[in-house]
């Protein structure tokens, strides 16, 4: 009986359909080899892939698809051997098209057997993976470039952690910063870089937990090197996720910020020092103010006793010295923070010399020195800040006077020139050793040579200020000396400015006031207020005092002052609030308000100016500065709010 189902197609029909299906596949090369490796069948995909038509390739050995080096090595036969041995063989490698071009192929060879077990041939399926390989090569090249990039970075420690915080990669920067070689840290917990205190507090685990939750965390703190030393680190930990979103680890970038932290601490320390110096200067100026006022009263009154006159002059000279030290301390702080601003104008340098000499004359005369000036007949002009240039010359002249034995010679010479002119100050003093010629310009530096008395020692900042101010004007300041006991010469070099050919000296300001003013002095320091009032009365003014802001309001209603000298740092109602309330009183809208305070830097002056004060006097107030402000008040305030270094 025939058991074949009536609806089963004949075997030949199935084979035909299968062949049609194989021929229709265009993305795969599908063909059959005989037992020797010759091509017996060829589909359209094989023709598209390799470029051979069926007529071209049938009967040829499949080794024609392989590069010469593969053929020479016997690789085609090896593929067939492995397929025969294992039933199947898969490989990837370069193959050749008919035109000789290469493509990257994935090849699967399957051994075919007859029903009796004899080898019938091989089925071979080939795919063109050239594009995928190109992408993989690009990816590998990119990964290699990135690896080389990360590995060559030496300023940053860049390394990977697994999800448990174990080190999985280590760049050269990590080795430099932390001191470990890669072999010493791979597979160990990154918590080894933390201080014992941070480990006990759970800081490493907390960082990873935050990075896992938020994607990224940035921290700063002390970390430990291999040798046990600490460094201040900035660390960024970033969670790294796979394609499906699973956490595969953390990327960590660490920078050594020790130097930056040190600079920040130095900056903070410098700022606090400057704030302390400003407060110190204010506190020193408060008691200096009544002393200055008392000396001024003694100078205005006739003193018959030569001994008393001598005592008065000693106090005056020493008070001037202390005031200069206070100002120098403040200027050092301003220099270190870049807060000194030059008020440049066209200045006749002879006026700077005259102002400087007049200021230091008491010091020169007290030591019985001879000071000779050698100035050119034609004016020398400079574009600069006359106050700061005078400060340079004063520091140099005072330095020469202090370190020259009594009765010495000091010569100030101005030598015109283009584009620079020279100012030399030569003395017959104790001289300077060659090793000290540059050191004397360093901050707080003092030479140990010579036989100077202890009273001649200073803070070691005058020459530092002088050189810095000279350089701010585009000039230089240098010292020279033949040696100890042979005097010294300081040479100031400044840019010459084009002067005004028809410039005429300005008329001297009046020293007197030509009529008394009504002046109210407000200061919580009674000695300062009372002594200032005494000076004003001696100058011919009607004066009243108040020792706080509240009482000043009542006194002002009665006096109706033309000028108010107002301290700023008073308890309760300070000077700013007092001025505001006084200005609001009837009849005081035209009153001339003068800030009289121990705070005297440019920021303080700007603050009083913006608050509406008409002038700013820094304690202790020099008589000339006081008269100048009163003159300005009488003249309607023209030019009153200007820097007054007193």
C-alpha positions in Angstrom: 0.0 0.0 0.0 1.3 3.5 -0.9 1.5 5.6 2.2 2.5 8.8 0.4 0.0 11.6 1.1 -1.7 12.8 -2.1 -1.1 16.4 -1.2 2.7 16.2 -0.6 4.7 17.8 -3.4 7.3 15.7 -5.2 10.8 16.0 -3.9 12.0 17.7 -7.1 9.4 20.4 -6.5 10.6 21.1 -3.0 14.2 21.4 -4.2 13.1 23.8 -6.8 11.3 26.0 -4.3 14.3 25.9 -2.0 16.6 26.9 -4.9 14.3 29.8 -5.8 14.4 30.9 -2.2 18.2 30.7 -2.0 18.5 32.6 -5.3 16.2 35.3 -4.1 18.5 36.1 -1.1 20.7 39.1 -2.1 22.3 40.0 1.3 24.0 36.7 1.7 26.3 34.8 -0.6 25.0 31.2 -0.5 26.7 28.5 -2.5 27.7 24.8 -2.5 31.2 23.4 -2.8 32.0 19.9 -3.8 34.3 17.8 -1.6 37.4 19.3 -3.2 36.2 22.8 -2.6 35.0 23.6 -6.2 31.9 25.8 -6.6 28.8 23.8 -7.6 26.0 26.4 -7.1 25.8 30.2 -7.0 23.0 32.5 -5.8 22.3 36.1 -6.7 23.6 37.2 -3.3 27.0 35.6 -4.0 27.1 37.3 -7.4 26.2 40.7 -5.8 28.8 40.2 -3.0 31.7 38.8 -5.0 31.1 40.1 -8.4 31.3 36.7 -10.2 28.4 35.5 -12.4 27.4 31.8 -12.2 29.1 31.2 -15.5 32.3 32.8 -14.2 32.6 30.8 -11.0 31.0 27.4 -11.4 33.7 24.7 -11.3 36.4 27.0 -9.9 38.0 26.4 -6.5 36.7 28.7 -3.7 40.2 29.7 -2.8 39.9 32.4 -5.5 38.0 34.4 -2.9 40.9 34.5 -0.6 43.9 36.9 -0.5 47.2 35.5 -1.7 48.7 35.4 1.7 45.8 33.3 3.0 46.1 30.9 0.0 49.8 30.6 0.5 49.2 29.6 4.2 46.7 26.9 3.2 43.9 28.6 5.0 41.0 27.6 2.6 41.9 23.9 3.0 42.1 24.4 6.8 38.6 25.8 6.8 37.2 22.8 5.0 39.1 20.4 7.3 37.6 22.0 10.4 34.2 22.0 8.9 34.5 18.3 8.0 35.9 17.6 11.5 33.4 19.6 13.5 30.5 19.7 11.1 30.6 23.5 11.0 33.1 26.3 10.9 32.7 30.0 11.3 35.4 32.7 10.6 35.9 36.3 9.8 38.5 37.7 7.5 39.4 39.5 4.4 38.0 38.1 1.1 38.5 39.2 -2.5 35.9 40.3 -5.1 36.3 39.6 -8.8 37.7 43.1 -9.3 40.4 42.5 -6.7 38.9 44.7 -4.0 38.7 43.4 -0.5 35.8 43.1 1.9 35.5 41.9 5.5 33.5 38.7 5.4 31.7 36.5 8.0 31.9 33.0 6.7 29.9 29.9 7.9 30.9 26.5 6.2 28.7 23.5 6.9 29.7 19.9 5.9 27.0 18.1 3.9 26.7 14.3 4.1 25.0 11.6 2.1 22.4 9.3 3.8 25.1 6.7 4.1 27.4 9.1 5.8 29.7 9.9 3.0 30.8 13.6 2.6 28.8 15.1 -0.2 30.3 18.6 -0.1 30.0 21.9 1.8 27.4 24.7 2.1 28.9 28.1 2.5 27.2 31.3 3.6 29.1 34.6 3.4 28.1 38.1 4.7 29.8 41.4 3.9 30.7 43.0 7.3 33.0 45.7 6.0 30.9 48.5 7.2 30.4 47.0 10.6 34.2 46.4 10.9 34.9 50.0 9.9 32.7 51.2 12.7 34.3 48.8 15.1 37.8 50.0 14.0 36.7 53.6 14.4 35.4 52.7 17.8 38.6 50.9 18.7 40.7 53.8 17.4 38.6 56.3 19.3 38.9 54.2 22.5 42.6 53.9 22.0 43.0 57.7 21.4 40.9 58.3 24.5 43.0 55.8 26.5 46.2 57.5 25.3 44.7 60.9 26.1 43.6 59.9 29.6 46.9 58.0 30.2 49.0 61.0 29.2 47.2 63.6 31.4 49.5 64.2 34.4 47.7 67.2 36.1 44.5 65.2 36.8 44.1 61.8 38.4 41.6 60.0 36.2 40.5 56.5 37.1 37.5 54.2 37.0 35.8 52.4 39.8 33.5 49.5 39.7 30.0 49.7 41.3 31.6 48.7 44.6 34.2 51.4 44.5 37.2 49.2 43.5 39.8 50.8 41.2 39.6 49.4 37.7 41.8 51.9 35.8 44.7 54.3 36.7 46.3 57.0 34.6 49.7 58.6 34.9 48.2 61.7 36.6 46.8 59.5 39.3 50.3 58.0 39.8 51.9 61.4 40.0 49.3 62.9 42.4 48.7 60.0 44.7 52.1 58.3 44.4 50.8 54.8 43.7 51.6 52.7 40.6 48.7 51.0 38.9 49.6 47.6 40.1 49.4 48.9 43.7 45.8 50.1 43.5 44.0 48.0 40.9 41.2 46.0 42.6 41.5 47.9 45.9 38.9 50.2 47.4 39.2 53.9 46.6 38.6 54.7 50.3 42.4 54.1 50.7 42.9 57.6 49.5 40.8 59.2 52.3 41.9 60.3 55.8 41.1 57.9 58.7 38.6 60.5 60.0 36.7 60.6 56.6 36.7 56.8 56.4 35.2 56.5 59.9 32.6 59.1 58.9 31.7 57.1 55.8 32.7 59.8 53.3 33.7 57.5 50.5 30.5 55.5 50.6 28.5 58.7 50.8 30.1 60.1 47.7 29.3 57.0 45.7 25.7 57.0 47.0 25.2 60.6 46.0 26.8 60.0 42.5 24.5 57.0 42.1 21.4 59.0 43.1 22.2 62.3 41.4 24.5 61.2 38.6 27.4 63.4 39.8 29.0 64.7 43.0 31.8 67.2 43.5 33.7 67.5 46.8 36.8 69.1 48.2 38.9 67.8 51.2 42.1 66.4 52.4 43.3 63.2 50.7 46.2 60.9 51.5 49.2 60.1 49.3 51.1 56.8 49.4 53.8 58.4 51.6 51.2 59.5 54.1 51.3 63.2 53.2 48.1 65.1 52.8 47.0 67.2 49.8 43.8 69.3 49.3 41.8 67.7 46.5 38.9 68.6 44.3 37.2 65.4 43.2 34.3 64.8 40.8 32.6 61.4 40.8 30.3 60.6 37.9 28.1 57.5 37.7 28.6 55.5 34.5 25.7 53.5 33.1 25.5 50.8 30.4 23.2 50.8 27.3 20.3 49.3 29.3 20.7 51.8 32.1 22.5 49.5 34.6 25.3 51.0 36.7 28.6 49.8 35.5 30.8 51.9 37.7 32.1 55.4 38.4 34.5 57.8 36.7 36.5 59.9 39.1 38.6 62.9 38.3 40.8 64.4 41.1 42.9 67.6 41.1 45.6 68.6 43.5 44.4 72.0 44.8 46.9 72.4 47.6 48.6 75.4 46.0 45.3 77.1 45.3 44.1 76.5 48.8 47.4 77.9 50.2 47.0 81.0 48.0 43.4 81.4 49.2 44.5 81.2 52.8 47.3 83.7 52.1 44.8 86.0 50.5 42.4 85.6 53.4 45.3 86.2 55.8 46.3 89.3 53.8 42.8 90.6 53.8 42.5 90.1 57.5 45.9 91.7 58.1 44.9 94.8 56.0 41.6 95.0 57.9 43.5 94.8 61.2 46.0 97.5 60.0 43.2 99.8 58.9 41.5 99.4 62.3 44.9 99.8 64.1 45.6 103.0 62.1 42.2 104.3 63.1 42.7 103.5 66.8 46.2 105.1 66.7 45.0 108.2 64.9 42.3 108.9 67.5 44.8 109.5 70.3 47.2 111.2 67.9 44.6 113.7 66.9 44.4 115.6 70.3 48.2 115.3 70.6 48.6 117.0 67.2 46.0 119.6 68.2 47.8 120.3 71.5 51.1 120.8 69.7 49.4 123.1 67.2 48.1 125.2 70.1 51.6 125.4 71.5 52.9 126.5 68.1 50.2 129.2 67.8 50.7 130.5 71.4 53.8 132.3 72.5 56.0 130.0 74.6 58.7 132.0 76.5 60.7 129.1 77.9 63.3 127.7 75.5 63.1 124.3 77.3 59.3 124.2 76.6 59.8 125.3 73.0 62.3 122.4 72.6 59.9 119.9 74.2 57.1 121.2 71.9 59.4 120.7 68.8 60.4 117.2 70.0 56.8 116.2 70.3 56.0 117.7 67.0 58.8 115.8 65.2 58.1 112.5 66.9 54.4 112.9 66.2 55.1 113.4 62.6 57.3 110.3 62.6 54.5 108.2 64.2 51.9 109.5 61.8 54.2 108.6 58.8 54.6 105.1 60.2 50.9 104.7 60.5 50.4 105.9 56.9 53.1 103.6 55.6 51.5 100.6 57.3 48.2 101.4 55.5 50.0 102.0 52.2 51.7 98.6 52.4 48.3 96.9 52.8 47.0 98.9 49.8 50.0 98.0 47.7 49.6 94.2 48.3 45.9 94.4 47.3 46.4 96.8 44.4 44.3 99.5 46.0 46.6 102.4 45.5 45.3 104.5 42.6 47.4 107.3 41.1 45.7 110.7 40.5 47.8 111.7 37.5 48.2 115.2 36.3 50.9 117.4 34.7 53.2 118.2 37.6 56.2 120.5 37.7 58.8 118.4 39.5 60.3 121.4 41.3 57.0 121.7 43.2 57.3 118.1 44.3 60.8 118.7 45.5 59.8 121.9 47.4 56.9 120.1 49.1 59.0 117.1 50.1 61.9 119.2 51.4 59.5 121.3 53.5 58.0 118.2 55.0 61.4 116.6 56.0 63.1 119.8 57.0 62.5 119.3 60.7 64.2 115.9 60.5 67.2 117.3 58.6 67.6 120.2 60.9 67.3 118.1 64.1 70.3 116.1 62.9 72.2 119.3 61.8 72.6 118.1 58.2 73.2 120.3 55.3 70.7 119.7 52.5 71.7 121.1 49.1 69.4 121.2 46.1 70.7 121.1 42.5 67.8 121.8 40.2 67.9 122.6 36.5 66.9 126.2 35.4 64.2 124.9 33.0 61.1 123.2 34.5 61.0 119.4 34.4 57.5 118.0 34.0 56.1 114.7 34.9 52.7 113.1 34.4 52.1 111.7 37.9 50.5 111.9 41.3 52.2 114.8 43.1 51.2 113.5 46.5 52.7 110.0 45.8 55.8 111.5 44.2 56.3 113.6 47.2 56.0 110.5 49.3 58.8 108.9 47.4 61.2 111.8 47.9 60.2 112.2 51.5 61.0 108.5 52.2 64.4 108.9 50.5 65.3 112.1 52.2 64.2 110.8 55.7 66.2 107.6 55.0 69.3 109.7 54.1 68.8 111.9 57.2 68.3 109.0 59.6 71.3 106.9 58.5 73.8 109.8 58.2 75.7 110.8 61.3 74.9 114.3 62.7 76.2 117.1 60.6 76.3 115.2 57.4 75.7 116.3 53.8 72.7 115.4 51.7 72.4 116.4 48.0 69.2 116.2 46.0 70.0 116.6 42.3 67.5 116.6 39.3 69.1 115.9 35.9 66.7 116.5 32.9 66.6 114.1 30.0 64.5 112.4 27.4 62.6 110.1 27.7 63.5 109.9 31.4 64.9 112.3 33.9 67.0 111.4 36.9 66.7 112.3 40.6 69.6 111.4 42.8 69.8 111.7 46.6 73.4 111.3 47.8 74.4 111.3 51.5 77.6 111.0 53.5 76.0 108.3 55.7 77.0 104.9 56.9 76.7 103.3 53.4 75.4 100.0 52.2 77.1 96.6 51.8 76.9 95.3 48.2 74.8 92.3 49.4 72.2 94.6 50.8 71.7 96.9 47.8 68.6 94.9 46.7 67.5 93.5 50.0 66.8 97.0 51.4 63.9 97.3 49.0 62.2 94.2 50.4 59.3 94.6 52.7 60.3 94.8 56.4 63.9 94.4 55.5 66.5 96.1 57.6 70.3 96.1 57.3 72.4 95.0 60.2 75.5 96.8 59.1 76.7 100.1 60.5 76.4 101.5 64.0 72.9 103.0 63.9 71.2 103.5 67.2 68.1 101.6 68.0 66.1 104.8 67.7 67.0 104.9 64.0 65.4 101.6 63.2 62.1 101.6 61.4 59.5 99.2 60.1 61.5 98.5 56.9 58.7 99.6 54.6 59.7 103.1 53.4 62.0 102.0 50.6 59.5 99.3 49.5 56.8 101.9 49.2 59.2 104.3 47.4 60.2 101.7 44.8 56.6 100.5 44.3 55.3 104.0 43.8 58.2 104.8 41.4 57.3 101.7 39.3 53.6 102.6 39.3 54.8 105.9 37.6 56.7 103.9 35.0 60.0 104.6 36.6 62.7 102.8 38.6 64.5 103.3 42.0 67.9 101.8 42.7 70.6 102.2 45.3 74.4 102.3 45.0 77.2 102.7 47.6 81.0 102.4 47.5 80.7 100.5 50.8 80.3 100.9 54.5 81.1 104.3 55.9 81.2 105.8 52.4 77.7 107.1 51.9 75.0 106.0 49.5 73.1 107.2 46.4 69.5 106.5 45.5 68.6 107.1 41.9 65.0 107.7 40.9 64.3 107.4 37.2 61.0 108.9 35.9 59.4 109.4 32.5 59.6 113.0 31.3 56.3 114.7 30.3 55.9 117.5 27.8 55.3 120.6 29.9 53.3 123.8 29.1 55.6 126.4 27.7 53.5 129.3 29.1 52.7 127.6 32.5 52.8 130.1 35.3 53.1 129.3 39.0 49.8 129.5 40.7 49.1 132.0 43.3 49.7 130.9 46.8 46.7 130.1 48.9 45.8 132.3 51.7 46.9 131.1 55.1 44.2 133.1 56.9 40.5 133.1 56.5 39.8 136.9 56.4 36.8 136.4 58.8 35.7 134.0 61.4 33.3 131.0 60.7 30.8 129.3 62.9 32.3 125.8 63.4 30.7 122.8 65.2 33.2 120.1 66.2 31.5 116.7 66.9 33.7 113.9 68.3 33.1 111.3 71.0 36.8 111.7 71.9 36.7 114.7 74.2 40.4 115.5 74.1 40.2 115.5 70.3 37.1 117.6 70.1 38.3 120.2 72.8 41.8 120.6 71.4 40.4 121.0 67.8 38.1 123.7 69.2 41.0 125.5 70.9 42.9 125.6 67.5 39.8 126.9 65.7 39.3 129.6 68.3 43.0 130.7 68.0 42.4 131.0 64.3 39.6 133.4 65.0 36.5 131.2 64.6 33.4 130.9 66.8 33.4 127.2 67.9 31.2 124.9 69.9 31.7 121.2 70.6 29.4 118.2 70.9 30.5 114.7 72.1 27.9 112.6 70.4 25.5 112.8 67.5 22.3 113.4 69.6 23.8 116.5 71.4 25.1 117.8 68.1 21.6 118.2 66.8 20.7 120.5 69.7 23.9 122.5 69.5 23.5 123.0 65.7 20.0 124.5 66.1 21.5 127.1 68.4 24.8 127.8 66.6 23.7 127.4 63.0 27.2 126.4 62.0 28.9 127.3 58.7 31.2 124.3 59.0 30.7 121.0 60.9 33.8 118.9 61.6 32.3 115.5 62.2 33.9 112.3 63.5 32.5 109.1 61.8 33.1 106.2 64.3 30.9 107.4 67.2 28.9 105.0 69.3 25.2 105.1 68.9 24.5 107.6 66.2 27.6 107.5 63.8 28.8 110.4 61.7 26.9 109.4 58.6 23.5 109.4 60.4 24.4 112.6 62.3 25.2 114.4 59.1 21.9 113.2 57.5 19.9 114.5 60.4 21.8 117.8 60.7 21.4 118.4 57.0 17.6 118.0 57.4 17.5 120.7 60.0 16.2 124.2 59.1 19.0 126.6 58.1 21.7 123.9 57.6 21.1 123.0 54.0 24.2 125.1 53.0 26.4 123.9 55.9 29.9 122.6 54.9 30.3 119.1 56.3 33.8 117.8 56.9 34.5 114.1 57.8 37.2 114.1 60.4 38.2 110.5 61.0 41.0 108.0 61.5 40.0 106.1 58.3 41.8 107.7 55.4 42.2 105.3 52.4 40.6 105.9 49.0 37.6 103.7 49.8 36.9 105.7 52.9 37.1 108.9 51.0 34.8 107.6 48.3 32.3 106.5 51.0 32.2 110.0 52.6 32.0 111.6 49.2 29.0 109.5 48.2 27.4 110.2 51.6 27.4 113.9 50.9 30.4 115.1 52.9 32.1 118.2 51.3 35.6 117.3 52.5 37.6 114.5 54.2 40.3 115.1 56.9 42.4 112.2 58.2 43.4 112.3 61.9 45.7 113.6 63.2 44.9 116.7 61.1 47.8 119.0 60.1 47.2 122.7 60.6 47.7 123.5 56.9 45.2 120.8 55.9 42.6 122.2 58.3 43.1 125.8 57.0 42.8 124.6 53.4 39.5 123.0 54.1 38.2 126.1 56.0 39.3 128.2 53.1 37.4 125.9 50.8 34.3 126.2 53.0 34.5 130.0 53.0 34.9 129.9 49.2 31.9 127.7 48.7 33.5 124.3 48.7 35.5 124.6 45.5 37.9 121.6 45.4 37.4 120.7 49.0 36.8 116.9 48.8 40.3 115.8 47.8 42.9 113.4 49.3 44.6 115.0 52.3 47.4 112.8 53.6 47.3 114.0 57.2 
